Amino acid sequence: MSLLELDGVKVHFPIKKGVLFDRTVGHVYAVDGVSLKVEAGETYGLVGESGCGKTTLGRSVLRLVDITEGSVVLDGTDLAKLPGEEMRRFRRRLQMVFQDPLGSLNPRQNIESILSEGMIAHGIGKDQEERREKIKAILDKVGLPSNALARYPHEFSGGQRQRIGIARALVLEPDVIICDEPVSALDVSVQAQVINLLEELQEELGLTYLVIAHDLAVVRHISDTIGVMYLGSLVEEAPSDALYAEPKHPYTKALMSAVPVPDPEVEDKRERILLTGDLPSPANPPSGCRFHTRCPWAQAERCATERPQLRDIGGGHRVACHYAEDIASGKLSLNQGEVVPATREGVDDTPEQDAEAEDAPAKVPAQAEKVSEDEKPATAEKVSEDEKPATAEKVSEDEKPATAEKVSEDEKPATAEKVSEDEKPAAAEKVAEADEESEKAV
């Protein structure tokens, strides 16, 4: 028997409407019939796009939200049927690492108070000194100094706060830890540190993880088994290597095709599956297969009317698809959506465009010839009509002072010199003739 088993778990939130009296007008089908098993000592990864119900499923395991229908069995005990006080005592074996480390830590309590609160509630440790020593040992395991006990959550970085959240779960010595997006809010380098820490603690303490994430690369690195959720339902489940090597469900194929590959040669050859339409509302899910409105291989006569069950197709690979084998063998062809090369997504490579690209250099000389024959006369005319007045104005305003200065400085002395040397003797001779005429008259 598995350590943790979920059978047909449903979580429906009522939609109420009314002014004086609330009446239920519908439901949000956040989780709608999920069944899975988590073996002791393994890591189960749960993936899917935002809004598919991953976090709600994790919170329902701890009974943080009410279970509408189904069973959650931990080591032979059905948690869905336990009364409040028994469930509170049972939570010591089930702990959760929340997505937002700052939002899940009380800002008014120091780290020692936060970590010892659960220990006091479950009667762990004889006195505060014994609890403090155990807390120091746990902090050392997660890579935090012992002097962090007197500090408050806002004094730590995001990665350190996530380590505090992990330490809070470890001090109660649980059997199962549910990690809800444990590294999504952290930097890439800090993500690697937290993931490595979780793996080391699992090997040392024999922990069992249910990791909820949307980062497929993180889930592949840390998980033994992976389950894929879509719109509140589990559509595929398989060992990690098998799922990434050959996904069977159309939704999983589309998810995997969106993951970039660091090898340039592989990236150039792989194909990207483009889905059509938007994610349906969980308050009004489609009939039949939940994915048939966006599935590239959907068949109208069956997919829209009959809901597929999660069935085993061999090797521990389970898939909820009527035509999984036909899609894998190539018997069914695409009837909607598009498959494009990953490196050319959104680019229309058509022969017409290639022909235009080849003819483009030949068109350039023709354009140049047109400019030389048609536009040059217009340019010359523009120069003659528009630019010449501007040139004349420039000469009249700028060059005239320079000319006047040149005349005054250079030409005037030369003129004066010429008058004094050439014209003065002629003037003296004329004066002498005038004197002789006046004497004769006398």
C-alpha positions as a Markdown table, in Angstrom:
| # | Residue | x | y | z |
|---|---|---|---|---|
| 1 | Met | 0.0 | 0.0 | 0.0 |
| 2 | Ser | 1.2 | 3.5 | -0.9 |
| 3 | Leu | 2.0 | 6.0 | 1.8 |
| 4 | Leu | -0.4 | 8.6 | 0.4 |
| 5 | Glu | -3.4 | 7.8 | -1.8 |
| 6 | Leu | -5.9 | 10.1 | -3.3 |
| 7 | Asp | -9.1 | 8.6 | -4.8 |
| 8 | Gly | -11.6 | 10.7 | -6.7 |
| 9 | Val | -10.9 | 13.9 | -4.8 |
| 10 | Lys | -13.2 | 16.7 | -5.7 |
| 11 | Val | -13.1 | 20.3 | -4.4 |
| 12 | His | -16.0 | 22.5 | -5.6 |
| 13 | Phe | -16.5 | 26.1 | -4.4 |
| 14 | Pro | -20.1 | 27.3 | -4.5 |
| 15 | Ile | -21.0 | 30.5 | -6.4 |
| 16 | Lys | -23.5 | 32.5 | -4.4 |
| 17 | Lys | -25.8 | 35.3 | -5.5 |
| 18 | Gly | -28.4 | 37.4 | -3.7 |
| 19 | Val | -28.9 | 40.5 | -1.6 |
| 20 | Leu | -30.9 | 39.4 | 1.4 |
| 21 | Phe | -30.5 | 35.6 | 1.0 |
| 22 | Asp | -27.5 | 33.9 | -0.6 |
| 23 | Arg | -28.4 | 31.2 | -3.0 |
| 24 | Thr | -26.1 | 28.9 | -4.8 |
| 25 | Val | -26.2 | 29.5 | -8.6 |
| 26 | Gly | -23.3 | 27.3 | -9.6 |
| 27 | His | -19.9 | 25.9 | -8.6 |
| 28 | Val | -16.2 | 26.4 | -9.5 |
| 29 | Tyr | -14.9 | 22.9 | -10.2 |
| 30 | Ala | -11.3 | 23.6 | -8.9 |
| 31 | Val | -10.5 | 19.9 | -8.5 |
| 32 | Asp | -12.8 | 17.4 | -10.2 |
| 33 | Gly | -12.0 | 13.7 | -9.6 |
| 34 | Val | -8.2 | 13.3 | -9.1 |
| 35 | Ser | -6.7 | 9.9 | -8.2 |
| 36 | Leu | -3.0 | 9.4 | -7.5 |
| 37 | Lys | -0.6 | 7.5 | -5.3 |
| 38 | Val | 2.7 | 8.6 | -3.7 |
| 39 | Glu | 5.1 | 6.0 | -2.6 |
| 40 | Ala | 7.2 | 6.3 | 0.6 |
| 41 | Gly | 10.5 | 8.0 | 0.0 |
| 42 | Glu | 9.7 | 9.3 | -3.5 |
| 43 | Thr | 9.0 | 12.7 | -5.0 |
| 44 | Tyr | 5.8 | 13.1 | -6.9 |
| 45 | Gly | 5.7 | 16.2 | -9.2 |
| 46 | Leu | 2.4 | 17.9 | -10.1 |
| 47 | Val | 2.5 | 20.2 | -13.1 |
| 48 | Gly | 0.1 | 22.2 | -15.1 |
| 49 | Glu | -0.7 | 25.8 | -16.2 |
| 50 | Ser | -1.9 | 28.4 | -13.8 |
| 51 | Gly | -5.5 | 27.9 | -12.6 |
| 52 | Cys | -5.6 | 24.1 | -13.2 |
| 53 | Gly | -6.1 | 23.3 | -9.5 |
| 54 | Lys | -2.6 | 22.2 | -8.4 |
| 55 | Thr | -2.5 | 24.3 | -5.2 |
| 56 | Thr | -6.1 | 23.5 | -4.3 |
| 57 | Leu | -5.3 | 19.8 | -4.5 |
| 58 | Gly | -2.3 | 20.2 | -2.2 |
| 59 | Arg | -4.2 | 22.2 | 0.3 |
| 60 | Ser | -7.0 | 19.7 | 0.3 |
| 61 | Val | -4.6 | 16.9 | 1.4 |
| 62 | Leu | -4.0 | 18.9 | 4.6 |
| 63 | Arg | -7.7 | 19.7 | 4.9 |
| 64 | Leu | -6.9 | 23.4 | 4.6 |
| 65 | Val | -9.9 | 23.5 | 2.2 |
| 66 | Asp | -12.9 | 21.3 | 2.6 |
| 67 | Ile | -13.1 | 18.1 | 0.4 |
| 68 | Thr | -16.4 | 17.9 | -1.5 |
| 69 | Glu | -16.0 | 14.3 | -2.4 |
| 70 | Gly | -13.4 | 11.5 | -2.4 |
| 71 | Ser | -10.8 | 10.2 | 0.0 |
| 72 | Val | -7.3 | 11.1 | 1.1 |
| 73 | Val | -5.6 | 8.1 | 2.7 |
| 74 | Leu | -2.3 | 8.6 | 4.6 |
| 75 | Asp | -0.8 | 5.3 | 5.9 |
| 76 | Gly | -4.2 | 3.6 | 6.0 |
| 77 | Thr | -6.1 | 6.6 | 7.6 |
| 78 | Asp | -8.7 | 8.5 | 5.6 |
| 79 | Leu | -8.1 | 12.2 | 6.4 |
| 80 | Ala | -11.3 | 13.3 | 4.8 |
| 81 | Lys | -13.3 | 11.6 | 7.5 |
| 82 | Leu | -11.3 | 12.7 | 10.6 |
| 83 | Pro | -13.0 | 15.2 | 13.0 |
| 84 | Gly | -11.3 | 18.5 | 13.7 |
| 85 | Glu | -9.2 | 17.6 | 16.8 |
| 86 | Glu | -8.0 | 14.3 | 15.4 |
| 87 | Met | -7.0 | 16.0 | 12.1 |
| 88 | Arg | -5.1 | 18.7 | 14.1 |
| 89 | Arg | -3.0 | 16.0 | 15.8 |
| 90 | Phe | -2.5 | 14.1 | 12.5 |
| 91 | Arg | -1.1 | 17.2 | 10.8 |
| 92 | Arg | 2.2 | 16.6 | 12.5 |
| 93 | Arg | 2.8 | 13.9 | 9.9 |
| 94 | Leu | 1.8 | 16.2 | 7.0 |
| 95 | Gln | 3.5 | 19.6 | 6.5 |
| 96 | Met | 3.5 | 22.2 | 3.8 |
| 97 | Val | 6.1 | 24.6 | 2.3 |
| 98 | Phe | 4.1 | 27.5 | 0.9 |
| 99 | Gln | 4.7 | 29.4 | -2.3 |
| 100 | Asp | 5.3 | 32.9 | -0.7 |
| 101 | Pro | 7.8 | 32.5 | 2.1 |
| 102 | Leu | 7.2 | 36.1 | 3.4 |
| 103 | Gly | 3.4 | 35.8 | 3.4 |
| 104 | Ser | 3.5 | 32.5 | 5.3 |
| 105 | Leu | 5.7 | 33.8 | 8.1 |
| 106 | Asn | 4.3 | 36.0 | 10.9 |
| 107 | Pro | 6.2 | 39.3 | 10.7 |
| 108 | Arg | 5.6 | 40.0 | 14.5 |
| 109 | Gln | 7.4 | 36.8 | 15.6 |
| 110 | Asn | 11.1 | 36.1 | 15.6 |
| 111 | Ile | 12.4 | 32.9 | 14.0 |
| 112 | Glu | 12.7 | 31.0 | 17.3 |
| 113 | Ser | 9.0 | 31.8 | 18.1 |
| 114 | Ile | 7.9 | 30.7 | 14.6 |
| 115 | Leu | 9.7 | 27.4 | 14.7 |
| 116 | Ser | 8.8 | 26.5 | 18.3 |
| 117 | Glu | 5.1 | 27.3 | 17.9 |
| 118 | Gly | 4.3 | 24.0 | 16.2 |
| 119 | Met | 6.6 | 22.0 | 18.6 |
| 120 | Ile | 4.7 | 23.4 | 21.6 |
| 121 | Ala | 1.3 | 22.6 | 20.0 |
| 122 | His | 2.3 | 19.0 | 19.4 |
| 123 | Gly | 4.2 | 18.5 | 22.7 |
| 124 | Ile | 7.7 | 18.1 | 21.2 |
| 125 | Gly | 10.5 | 18.8 | 23.7 |
| 126 | Lys | 10.4 | 18.9 | 27.5 |
| 127 | Asp | 11.2 | 22.6 | 27.8 |
| 128 | Gln | 12.3 | 25.6 | 25.8 |
| 129 | Glu | 16.0 | 24.9 | 26.1 |
| 130 | Glu | 15.5 | 21.4 | 24.5 |
| 131 | Arg | 13.4 | 22.9 | 21.8 |
| 132 | Arg | 16.0 | 25.6 | 21.1 |
| 133 | Glu | 18.7 | 23.0 | 20.7 |
| 134 | Lys | 16.6 | 21.0 | 18.2 |
| 135 | Ile | 15.8 | 24.2 | 16.3 |
| 136 | Lys | 19.5 | 25.0 | 16.0 |
| 137 | Ala | 20.2 | 21.6 | 14.6 |
| 138 | Ile | 17.4 | 22.0 | 12.0 |
| 139 | Leu | 18.7 | 25.5 | 11.1 |
| 140 | Asp | 22.2 | 24.0 | 10.6 |
| 141 | Lys | 20.7 | 21.4 | 8.2 |
| 142 | Val | 19.0 | 24.1 | 6.0 |
| 143 | Gly | 22.2 | 26.3 | 6.0 |
| 144 | Leu | 21.2 | 29.1 | 8.4 |
| 145 | Pro | 23.3 | 30.3 | 11.4 |
| 146 | Ser | 22.1 | 29.8 | 15.0 |
| 147 | Asn | 22.1 | 33.6 | 15.6 |
| 148 | Ala | 19.1 | 33.8 | 13.2 |
| 149 | Leu | 16.8 | 32.8 | 16.1 |
| 150 | Ala | 16.4 | 36.3 | 17.4 |
| 151 | Arg | 15.9 | 37.9 | 14.0 |
| 152 | Tyr | 12.6 | 38.6 | 12.2 |
| 153 | Pro | 11.4 | 37.4 | 8.7 |
| 154 | His | 12.0 | 40.8 | 7.0 |
| 155 | Glu | 15.7 | 40.7 | 7.9 |
| 156 | Phe | 16.3 | 37.7 | 5.6 |
| 157 | Ser | 16.5 | 37.3 | 1.8 |
| 158 | Gly | 13.9 | 35.4 | -0.2 |
| 159 | Gly | 16.1 | 32.2 | -0.3 |
| 160 | Gln | 16.7 | 32.4 | 3.4 |
| 161 | Arg | 13.0 | 32.8 | 4.2 |
| 162 | Gln | 12.3 | 29.7 | 2.0 |
| 163 | Arg | 14.8 | 27.8 | 4.1 |
| 164 | Ile | 13.0 | 29.0 | 7.3 |
| 165 | Gly | 9.8 | 27.6 | 5.8 |
| 166 | Ile | 11.5 | 24.3 | 5.2 |
| 167 | Ala | 12.9 | 24.3 | 8.7 |
| 168 | Arg | 9.4 | 25.0 | 10.2 |
| 169 | Ala | 8.2 | 21.8 | 8.4 |
| 170 | Leu | 11.1 | 19.7 | 9.4 |
| 171 | Val | 11.0 | 20.4 | 13.2 |
| 172 | Leu | 7.8 | 18.4 | 13.5 |
| 173 | Glu | 9.5 | 15.3 | 11.8 |
| 174 | Pro | 6.7 | 14.8 | 9.2 |
| 175 | Asp | 6.3 | 11.8 | 6.9 |
| 176 | Val | 5.1 | 13.9 | 3.9 |
| 177 | Ile | 5.9 | 17.4 | 2.9 |
| 178 | Ile | 3.9 | 19.2 | 0.3 |
| 179 | Cys | 6.0 | 21.8 | -1.5 |
| 180 | Asp | 3.8 | 24.4 | -3.3 |
| 181 | Glu | 6.0 | 26.2 | -5.8 |
| 182 | Pro | 9.0 | 26.1 | -3.5 |
| 183 | Val | 11.4 | 27.9 | -5.9 |
| 184 | Ser | 9.2 | 30.0 | -8.2 |
| 185 | Ala | 9.8 | 33.3 | -6.4 |
| 186 | Leu | 13.6 | 32.8 | -6.2 |
| 187 | Asp | 16.6 | 33.6 | -8.4 |
| 188 | Val | 18.0 | 30.9 | -10.5 |
| 189 | Ser | 21.1 | 30.4 | -8.4 |
| 190 | Val | 19.0 | 30.3 | -5.2 |
| 191 | Gln | 16.6 | 27.8 | -6.9 |
| 192 | Ala | 19.4 | 25.4 | -7.4 |
| 193 | Gln | 20.4 | 25.7 | -3.7 |
| 194 | Val | 16.9 | 25.0 | -2.4 |
| 195 | Ile | 16.4 | 22.1 | -4.8 |
| 196 | Asn | 19.7 | 20.5 | -3.7 |
| 197 | Leu | 18.7 | 21.1 | -0.1 |
| 198 | Leu | 15.4 | 19.3 | -0.5 |
| 199 | Glu | 17.2 | 16.3 | -2.1 |
| 200 | Glu | 19.8 | 16.1 | 0.6 |
| 201 | Leu | 17.2 | 16.2 | 3.3 |
| 202 | Gln | 15.2 | 13.5 | 1.6 |
| 203 | Glu | 18.2 | 11.2 | 1.5 |
| 204 | Glu | 19.1 | 11.9 | 5.1 |
| 205 | Leu | 15.7 | 11.8 | 6.7 |
| 206 | Gly | 13.7 | 9.6 | 4.3 |
| 207 | Leu | 11.1 | 12.3 | 3.4 |
| 208 | Thr | 8.3 | 12.0 | 0.9 |
| 209 | Tyr | 7.6 | 15.0 | -1.3 |
| 210 | Leu | 4.5 | 16.2 | -3.3 |
| 211 | Val | 6.0 | 19.0 | -5.3 |
| 212 | Ile | 3.6 | 21.4 | -7.0 |
| 213 | Ala | 5.2 | 23.5 | -9.8 |
| 214 | His | 4.8 | 24.9 | -13.3 |
| 215 | Asp | 8.5 | 24.9 | -14.1 |
| 216 | Leu | 8.9 | 21.7 | -16.1 |
| 217 | Ala | 12.7 | 21.7 | -15.8 |
| 218 | Val | 12.6 | 21.9 | -12.0 |
| 219 | Val | 10.0 | 19.1 | -11.8 |
| 220 | Arg | 12.1 | 16.8 | -14.1 |
| 221 | His | 15.2 | 17.3 | -12.0 |
| 222 | Ile | 13.6 | 16.5 | -8.7 |
| 223 | Ser | 10.7 | 14.1 | -9.4 |
| 224 | Asp | 10.5 | 10.4 | -9.6 |
| 225 | Thr | 6.8 | 10.4 | -10.9 |
| 226 | Ile | 5.1 | 13.3 | -12.7 |
| 227 | Gly | 1.4 | 14.0 | -13.0 |
| 228 | Val | 0.0 | 16.6 | -15.4 |
| 229 | Met | -3.2 | 18.5 | -14.5 |
| 230 | Tyr | -5.6 | 20.3 | -16.8 |
| 231 | Leu | -8.7 | 22.2 | -15.6 |
| 232 | Gly | -9.1 | 20.2 | -12.4 |
| 233 | Ser | -8.3 | 16.8 | -13.7 |
| 234 | Leu | -5.3 | 14.6 | -14.0 |
| 235 | Val | -4.7 | 13.9 | -17.8 |
| 236 | Glu | -1.4 | 12.0 | -17.7 |
| 237 | Glu | 0.9 | 10.3 | -15.2 |
| 238 | Ala | 4.2 | 8.5 | -15.8 |
| 239 | Pro | 7.8 | 8.1 | -14.5 |
| 240 | Ser | 9.8 | 11.3 | -15.1 |
| 241 | Asp | 12.1 | 9.9 | -17.8 |
| 242 | Ala | 9.3 | 8.2 | -19.7 |
| 243 | Leu | 7.1 | 11.3 | -19.6 |
| 244 | Tyr | 9.8 | 13.6 | -21.0 |
| 245 | Ala | 10.9 | 11.0 | -23.6 |
| 246 | Glu | 7.5 | 10.3 | -25.1 |
| 247 | Pro | 4.5 | 12.2 | -23.8 |
| 248 | Lys | 1.2 | 10.6 | -24.8 |
| 249 | His | -1.5 | 13.2 | -24.0 |
| 250 | Pro | -2.0 | 16.1 | -26.5 |
| 251 | Tyr | -1.8 | 18.6 | -23.7 |
| 252 | Thr | 1.4 | 17.2 | -22.4 |
| 253 | Lys | 2.9 | 17.2 | -25.9 |
| 254 | Ala | 2.0 | 20.9 | -26.2 |
| 255 | Leu | 3.6 | 21.7 | -22.8 |
| 256 | Met | 6.8 | 19.8 | -23.6 |
| 257 | Ser | 7.1 | 21.5 | -27.0 |
| 258 | Ala | 7.2 | 24.9 | -25.2 |
| 259 | Val | 10.3 | 24.0 | -23.1 |
| 260 | Pro | 13.4 | 25.5 | -24.8 |
| 261 | Val | 16.3 | 23.1 | -25.3 |
| 262 | Pro | 19.9 | 24.4 | -24.6 |
| 263 | Asp | 21.4 | 22.3 | -27.5 |
| 264 | Pro | 21.3 | 24.5 | -30.6 |
| 265 | Glu | 21.2 | 21.5 | -33.0 |
| 266 | Val | 18.2 | 19.9 | -31.2 |
| 267 | Glu | 16.4 | 23.3 | -30.8 |
| 268 | Asp | 16.6 | 23.9 | -34.6 |
| 269 | Lys | 15.1 | 20.5 | -35.4 |
| 270 | Arg | 12.3 | 20.3 | -32.8 |
| 271 | Glu | 8.7 | 21.4 | -33.5 |
| 272 | Arg | 6.4 | 23.6 | -31.5 |
| 273 | Ile | 2.7 | 22.8 | -31.1 |
| 274 | Leu | 0.5 | 25.9 | -31.1 |
| 275 | Leu | -2.8 | 25.5 | -29.3 |
| 276 | Thr | -5.9 | 27.4 | -30.4 |
| 277 | Gly | -8.5 | 29.0 | -28.2 |
| 278 | Asp | -8.4 | 30.1 | -24.5 |
| 279 | Leu | -8.4 | 28.1 | -21.3 |
| 280 | Pro | -12.1 | 27.4 | -20.4 |
| 281 | Ser | -13.5 | 28.6 | -17.1 |
| 282 | Pro | -13.6 | 26.1 | -14.3 |
| 283 | Ala | -17.1 | 27.3 | -13.4 |
| 284 | Asn | -18.3 | 26.1 | -16.8 |
| 285 | Pro | -16.0 | 23.3 | -18.0 |
| 286 | Pro | -16.6 | 21.7 | -21.5 |
| 287 | Ser | -18.5 | 18.5 | -21.7 |
| 288 | Gly | -16.7 | 15.3 | -22.5 |
| 289 | Cys | -13.0 | 15.6 | -22.6 |
| 290 | Arg | -12.0 | 18.9 | -20.9 |
| 291 | Phe | -9.2 | 19.5 | -23.4 |
| 292 | His | -11.2 | 18.8 | -26.6 |
| 293 | Thr | -11.9 | 22.5 | -27.3 |
| 294 | Arg | -8.1 | 23.1 | -27.8 |
| 295 | Cys | -6.9 | 19.7 | -28.7 |
| 296 | Pro | -5.2 | 19.5 | -32.2 |
| 297 | Trp | -6.4 | 15.9 | -32.6 |
| 298 | Ala | -10.0 | 16.2 | -31.2 |
| 299 | Gln | -12.7 | 14.0 | -32.8 |
| 300 | Ala | -16.2 | 15.5 | -32.6 |
| 301 | Glu | -18.1 | 12.2 | -32.3 |
| 302 | Arg | -16.5 | 11.1 | -29.1 |
| 303 | Cys | -14.3 | 13.7 | -27.5 |
| 304 | Ala | -17.1 | 16.2 | -27.0 |
| 305 | Thr | -19.5 | 13.7 | -25.4 |
| 306 | Glu | -17.5 | 11.1 | -23.5 |
| 307 | Arg | -15.1 | 12.0 | -20.7 |
| 308 | Pro | -12.0 | 9.8 | -20.9 |
| 309 | Gln | -10.8 | 7.9 | -17.8 |
| 310 | Leu | -7.2 | 7.7 | -16.6 |
| 311 | Arg | -6.1 | 4.3 | -17.9 |
| 312 | Asp | -2.8 | 2.4 | -17.9 |
| 313 | Ile | -1.2 | 1.9 | -21.3 |
| 314 | Gly | 1.8 | 0.0 | -20.0 |
| 315 | Gly | 5.0 | 0.7 | -18.0 |
| 316 | Gly | 3.2 | 2.6 | -15.3 |
| 317 | His | 2.2 | 5.2 | -17.9 |
| 318 | Arg | -1.4 | 6.4 | -17.4 |
| 319 | Val | -3.2 | 8.8 | -19.8 |
| 320 | Ala | -6.8 | 10.2 | -20.1 |
| 321 | Cys | -7.2 | 10.2 | -23.9 |
| 322 | His | -9.4 | 8.2 | -26.1 |
| 323 | Tyr | -7.0 | 8.2 | -29.0 |
| 324 | Ala | -3.5 | 8.2 | -27.3 |
| 325 | Glu | -2.3 | 5.1 | -29.2 |
| 326 | Asp | -3.6 | 6.4 | -32.6 |
| 327 | Ile | -1.9 | 9.8 | -32.1 |
| 328 | Ala | 1.4 | 8.1 | -31.2 |
| 329 | Ser | 1.2 | 5.8 | -34.2 |
| 330 | Gly | 0.3 | 8.7 | -36.6 |
| 331 | Lys | -3.1 | 7.4 | -37.6 |
| 332 | Leu | -4.8 | 10.6 | -36.6 |
| 333 | Ser | -3.8 | 13.9 | -38.3 |
| 334 | Leu | -4.1 | 17.4 | -37.0 |
| 335 | Asn | -7.5 | 19.0 | -37.5 |
| 336 | Gln | -6.8 | 22.3 | -35.7 |
| 337 | Gly | -3.8 | 24.1 | -34.2 |
| 338 | Glu | -0.5 | 24.3 | -35.9 |
| 339 | Val | 3.0 | 22.7 | -35.7 |
| 340 | Val | 5.9 | 25.0 | -36.5 |
| 341 | Pro | 9.6 | 24.9 | -36.1 |
| 342 | Ala | 10.5 | 26.2 | -32.7 |
| 343 | Thr | 13.1 | 28.7 | -34.0 |
| 344 | Arg | 10.7 | 30.1 | -36.7 |
| 345 | Glu | 7.5 | 30.4 | -34.6 |
| 346 | Gly | 5.4 | 33.2 | -35.8 |
| 347 | Val | 7.4 | 33.6 | -39.1 |
| 348 | Asp | 5.7 | 32.9 | -42.4 |
| 349 | Asp | 8.3 | 31.2 | -44.6 |
| 350 | Thr | 6.5 | 31.1 | -48.0 |
| 351 | Pro | 8.1 | 30.7 | -51.5 |
| 352 | Glu | 6.7 | 34.1 | -52.5 |
| 353 | Gln | 8.7 | 35.8 | -49.8 |
| 354 | Asp | 11.8 | 33.9 | -50.8 |
| 355 | Ala | 11.3 | 35.0 | -54.5 |
| 356 | Glu | 10.9 | 38.6 | -53.5 |
| 357 | Ala | 14.0 | 38.4 | -51.4 |
| 358 | Glu | 16.0 | 37.1 | -54.4 |
| 359 | Asp | 14.6 | 39.8 | -56.7 |
| 360 | Ala | 15.2 | 42.6 | -54.3 |
| 361 | Pro | 18.8 | 43.3 | -55.3 |
| 362 | Ala | 17.7 | 43.5 | -59.0 |
| 363 | Lys | 15.2 | 46.2 | -58.2 |
| 364 | Val | 17.7 | 48.5 | -56.6 |
| 365 | Pro | 19.4 | 49.7 | -59.8 |
| 366 | Ala | 16.1 | 50.4 | -61.4 |
| 367 | Gln | 15.2 | 52.6 | -58.5 |
| 368 | Ala | 18.5 | 54.4 | -58.8 |
| 369 | Glu | 18.0 | 54.9 | -62.5 |
| 370 | Lys | 14.6 | 56.4 | -61.8 |
| 371 | Val | 16.2 | 58.8 | -59.4 |
| 372 | Ser | 18.8 | 59.9 | -61.9 |
| 373 | Glu | 16.4 | 60.5 | -64.7 |
| 374 | Asp | 13.3 | 61.9 | -63.0 |
| 375 | Glu | 14.4 | 63.5 | -59.7 |
| 376 | Lys | 17.6 | 65.2 | -60.7 |
| 377 | Pro | 15.9 | 68.0 | -62.9 |
| 378 | Ala | 13.6 | 68.7 | -60.0 |
| 379 | Thr | 16.6 | 69.0 | -57.7 |
| 380 | Ala | 18.4 | 71.3 | -60.1 |
| 381 | Glu | 15.3 | 73.4 | -60.5 |
| 382 | Lys | 15.0 | 73.6 | -56.7 |
| 383 | Val | 18.6 | 74.8 | -56.4 |
| 384 | Ser | 18.1 | 77.5 | -59.0 |
| 385 | Glu | 14.9 | 78.8 | -57.5 |
| 386 | Asp | 15.3 | 78.3 | -53.8 |
| 387 | Glu | 18.9 | 78.2 | -52.9 |
| 388 | Lys | 20.3 | 81.0 | -55.0 |
| 389 | Pro | 18.4 | 83.8 | -53.2 |
| 390 | Ala | 19.7 | 82.4 | -50.0 |
| 391 | Thr | 23.3 | 82.5 | -51.4 |
| 392 | Ala | 22.8 | 86.1 | -52.5 |
| 393 | Glu | 21.5 | 87.1 | -49.2 |
| 394 | Lys | 24.4 | 85.5 | -47.6 |
| 395 | Val | 26.8 | 87.4 | -49.8 |
| 396 | Ser | 25.0 | 90.7 | -49.1 |
| 397 | Glu | 25.0 | 90.2 | -45.3 |
| 398 | Asp | 28.3 | 88.4 | -44.6 |
| 399 | Glu | 30.7 | 89.2 | -47.4 |
| 400 | Lys | 30.0 | 92.9 | -48.0 |
| 401 | Pro | 31.6 | 94.1 | -44.8 |
| 402 | Ala | 34.7 | 92.1 | -45.7 |
| 403 | Thr | 34.8 | 93.7 | -49.1 |
| 404 | Ala | 34.3 | 97.2 | -47.7 |
| 405 | Glu | 37.1 | 96.6 | -45.3 |
| 406 | Lys | 39.3 | 95.4 | -48.0 |
| 407 | Val | 38.6 | 98.5 | -50.1 |
| 408 | Ser | 39.2 | 100.9 | -47.2 |
| 409 | Glu | 42.4 | 99.2 | -46.1 |
| 410 | Asp | 44.1 | 98.1 | -49.4 |
| 411 | Glu | 42.6 | 100.1 | -52.4 |
| 412 | Lys | 42.4 | 103.6 | -50.9 |
| 413 | Pro | 46.1 | 104.1 | -50.3 |
| 414 | Ala | 46.9 | 102.9 | -53.8 |
| 415 | Thr | 44.4 | 105.4 | -55.3 |
| 416 | Ala | 45.9 | 108.2 | -53.2 |
| 417 | Glu | 49.4 | 107.3 | -54.3 |
| 418 | Lys | 48.4 | 107.3 | -57.9 |
| 419 | Val | 46.9 | 110.8 | -57.7 |
| 420 | Ser | 49.9 | 112.2 | -56.1 |
| 421 | Glu | 52.3 | 110.8 | -58.6 |
| 422 | Asp | 50.5 | 111.0 | -62.0 |
| 423 | Glu | 47.8 | 113.6 | -61.7 |
| 424 | Lys | 49.5 | 116.3 | -59.7 |
| 425 | Pro | 52.0 | 117.5 | -62.6 |
| 426 | Ala | 49.0 | 117.9 | -65.0 |
| 427 | Ala | 47.2 | 120.0 | -62.5 |
| 428 | Ala | 50.3 | 122.3 | -62.0 |
| 429 | Glu | 50.6 | 122.9 | -65.7 |
| 430 | Lys | 47.0 | 123.9 | -66.1 |
| 431 | Val | 47.4 | 126.4 | -63.2 |
| 432 | Ala | 50.4 | 128.1 | -65.0 |
| 433 | Glu | 48.4 | 128.5 | -68.3 |
| 434 | Ala | 45.6 | 130.2 | -66.4 |
| 435 | Asp | 48.1 | 132.8 | -64.9 |
| 436 | Glu | 49.5 | 133.7 | -68.3 |
| 437 | Glu | 46.0 | 134.4 | -69.7 |
| 438 | Ser | 45.2 | 136.6 | -66.7 |
| 439 | Glu | 48.3 | 138.7 | -67.2 |
| 440 | Lys | 47.5 | 139.3 | -70.9 |
| 441 | Ala | 44.1 | 140.4 | -70.0 |
| 442 | Val | 45.6 | 143.0 | -67.6 |
